[in-house]
Amino acid sequence: MNLDREAVKAAIRSQVIELAKALGMDASEISDDDVIPATGLLDSTAVLQLVVWYEQAYDLPLKQEEINIDNLGSINAMAEFLLARKAAG
């Protein structure tokens, strides 16, 4: 698994685009700082699917209190949170 920041962001962006496409939305223009739930590109089910994918893809079980906008709200936030958690061991 590649934990290079840009590779992580690309993987997350790809997943967001794929989930949005399944809903008939085009997320190709999403920026790294866009608050994903606020964009309207993903419904609540798709946001949950994104979180589940994130946990599985990066072997990163999340605690309930970690599932929030600060940690998972944007592509940048998700990448930073992952890298910080993995660095902490």
Buried (B, 14 or more C-beta within 10 A) or exposed (E): EEEEEEEBBBBBBEBBBBBBEEEEBEBEEBEEEBEBBEBEBBBEEBBEBBBEBBEEBBEBEBEEEBBEEEBBBBBBBBBBBBBEBBEEE
